[in-house]
């Protein structure tokens, strides 16, 4: 669903009702431009060279492969894609890791959560190899009480089982938990599970237009969550 015609719903929760903050990584904390460029341009270029086909044909073939495993653990599994495509995906990511960047106001928001003594968790579908590359490049890891990738949980965030398992692992109170994510499907599953506060990150890529959710309150930048002085 395209969100560009939806009016912005601003967040309306009180920080007094939040004990736990769950944050997605790619697109939410980090600029999704890296991932978009990597999978939509950089990988197709290398795949086209490997198979001696045009970049456009490469993009078509890869799009079909991507769609087959969307919303599953394989979607973010670098080992799966290395084998499936015959390319060293972690190595290719390392070659352009300079494109990995943190969104504006993210560090300030993490500082705010720590000052407010909120439990702070990074939960991501990213594979552990990708997670390692990005944490090394951005140095955001130490802010979190714990970092969990879907690979460790055993399910993708789009799957209801992920949330059941996450609750067991982190022992949070659903109704006093805030989740920020740039994927509506994830927010919808979390809503069904009973997460109390849900926010959509409406500008996951610095290179693309802001696109508000029709279903959930949206923010463009984390500065919108700072209390007014």
C-alpha positions in Angstrom: 0.0 0.0 0.0 1.3 3.4 -0.9 1.2 5.9 1.9 2.0 9.2 0.1 -1.6 10.4 0.1 -2.3 9.7 3.8 -2.5 12.6 6.3 -0.1 12.5 9.1 -1.3 11.2 12.4 1.0 12.6 15.1 2.0 10.5 18.1 -0.1 11.1 21.2 1.2 8.9 23.9 2.7 10.0 27.2 6.2 8.9 28.2 4.8 8.1 31.7 3.0 5.2 30.1 6.2 3.7 28.5 8.7 1.4 30.2 10.2 -0.4 27.2 11.2 1.0 23.8 11.7 -1.4 20.9 13.5 0.1 17.9 13.9 -1.3 14.4 17.3 -0.8 12.8 17.2 -0.4 8.9 15.1 2.6 7.9 14.2 3.5 11.5 17.6 4.2 13.1 19.7 3.9 10.0 19.2 5.5 6.6 17.7 2.9 4.3 19.5 4.4 1.3 22.3 1.9 1.9 20.0 -1.1 1.7 18.0 0.3 -1.2 21.2 1.0 -3.2 22.8 -2.3 -2.3 19.9 -4.6 -3.3 18.4 -2.5 -6.1 21.6 -1.4 -7.9 24.9 -2.7 -6.5 23.9 -6.4 -6.3 22.2 -6.4 -9.7 25.4 -4.9 -11.3 27.5 -7.7 -9.9 24.9 -10.4 -10.7 24.8 -9.1 -14.3 28.6 -9.4 -14.6 28.5 -12.9 -13.1 25.9 -14.1 -15.6 26.8 -11.9 -18.6 23.3 -10.3 -18.8 22.2 -6.7 -18.8 21.7 -4.9 -15.5 18.0 -4.5 -16.4 17.6 -8.2 -16.9 19.5 -8.8 -13.7 17.1 -6.5 -11.8 14.1 -8.4 -13.1 15.5 -11.8 -12.2 16.6 -10.6 -8.7 13.2 -9.0 -8.0 11.5 -12.3 -8.6 14.0 -14.0 -6.2 13.4 -11.2 -3.6 9.6 -11.5 -3.7 9.7 -15.3 -3.1 11.2 -14.9 0.4 9.8 -11.5 1.4 8.7 -11.4 5.1 10.7 -14.5 5.9 14.0 -15.1 7.7 15.7 -15.8 4.3 14.9 -12.3 3.2 17.6 -10.9 5.4 19.9 -13.9 5.5 23.2 -13.0 3.9 24.3 -16.6 3.8 21.2 -17.6 2.0 21.7 -14.9 -0.6 25.4 -15.6 -1.0 24.5 -19.2 -1.9 21.4 -18.3 -4.0 23.2 -15.6 -6.0 26.7 -17.0 -6.1 28.0 -13.7 -4.7 29.8 -12.9 -1.4 27.1 -10.7 0.1 28.9 -9.7 3.3 32.0 -8.8 1.3 30.0 -6.6 -1.1 28.4 -4.8 1.9 31.8 -4.1 3.3 32.9 -2.5 0.1 30.3 0.2 0.4 29.9 0.4 4.2 30.7 4.1 4.0 27.1 4.5 2.9 25.8 3.2 6.2 24.6 6.1 8.2 22.5 7.0 11.3 19.4 9.1 10.8 19.4 12.7 12.3 18.4 12.9 16.0 18.8 9.2 16.6 21.6 9.6 19.1 19.8 12.3 20.9 16.7 10.1 21.2 18.8 7.2 22.6 20.3 9.6 25.1 16.8 10.7 26.1 15.6 7.2 26.6 18.6 6.4 28.8 18.1 9.5 30.9 14.4 8.5 31.3 15.6 5.0 32.4 13.6 3.3 29.7 14.5 -0.3 28.7 16.0 0.1 25.3 16.1 -2.8 22.8 17.1 -3.0 19.2 15.1 -5.6 17.3 15.9 -6.2 13.7 15.3 -8.7 10.8 18.9 -8.1 9.8 21.1 -11.1 9.7 23.8 -11.3 12.3 26.6 -10.7 9.7 24.8 -7.5 8.5 24.1 -6.5 12.1 27.8 -6.8 12.9 28.8 -4.7 9.9 26.3 -1.9 10.8 27.0 -1.8 14.5 30.7 -1.5 13.8 30.2 1.3 11.3 27.7 3.3 13.4 28.7 2.5 17.0 25.1 2.6 18.3 25.3 -0.8 20.0 26.3 0.4 23.5 23.1 2.4 23.9 20.9 -0.7 24.1 20.1 -3.0 27.0 20.0 -5.9 24.4 20.1 -6.3 20.7 18.1 -9.1 19.1 18.0 -10.1 15.4 15.2 -12.3 14.0 17.7 -15.0 13.3 18.2 -15.4 17.1 14.4 -15.3 17.8 13.7 -17.8 15.0 11.0 -15.9 13.2 10.8 -12.7 11.1 9.1 -9.7 12.8 6.2 -10.0 10.3 5.4 -13.4 11.9 3.2 -13.5 15.0 5.5 -16.1 16.5 8.2 -13.5 16.7 6.4 -11.5 19.2 5.4 -14.4 21.4 9.0 -15.4 21.6 10.2 -11.9 22.1 8.0 -11.4 25.1 9.5 -14.5 26.7 13.0 -13.4 25.9 12.7 -9.8 27.1 9.8 -10.0 29.7 8.3 -6.7 28.9 4.7 -5.4 29.5 3.0 -5.2 26.2 0.8 -2.2 27.1 3.7 -0.2 28.4 5.9 -0.8 25.4 6.6 1.5 22.4 7.6 0.1 19.0 9.0 2.3 16.3 9.4 0.7 12.8 9.3 1.7 9.2 7.3 -1.4 8.1 3.5 -1.3 8.4 3.3 -5.1 8.3 5.5 -5.3 11.4 3.4 -2.7 13.2 0.2 -4.5 12.3 1.4 -7.8 13.7 2.7 -6.1 16.8 -0.7 -4.4 17.2 -2.5 -7.7 17.0 -0.1 -9.0 19.7 -1.0 -6.2 22.0 2.0 -3.7 21.9 0.6 -0.6 23.5 2.3 2.2 21.5 3.1 2.0 17.8 4.9 4.5 15.6 5.7 4.5 11.9 8.9 6.0 10.7 7.8 7.9 7.6 11.1 8.8 6.1 13.2 5.6 6.1 15.5 6.8 3.3 17.1 10.2 3.0 16.8 10.0 -0.7 13.0 9.3 -0.9 10.0 11.4 0.0 8.2 11.2 3.3 5.3 8.8 3.2 2.9 8.8 6.2 1.0 5.7 7.3 -2.7 5.6 7.0 -3.0 3.2 9.9 -0.5 4.3 12.5 0.8 7.6 14.0 3.9 8.7 12.1 7.1 10.6 12.7 9.8 11.8 10.2 12.5 12.3 12.7 13.0 11.2 16.3 13.2 14.8 17.5 9.4 14.8 17.3 9.4 12.5 20.4 11.5 14.8 22.6 9.4 16.5 25.3 8.9 20.2 24.9 11.0 22.2 27.3 
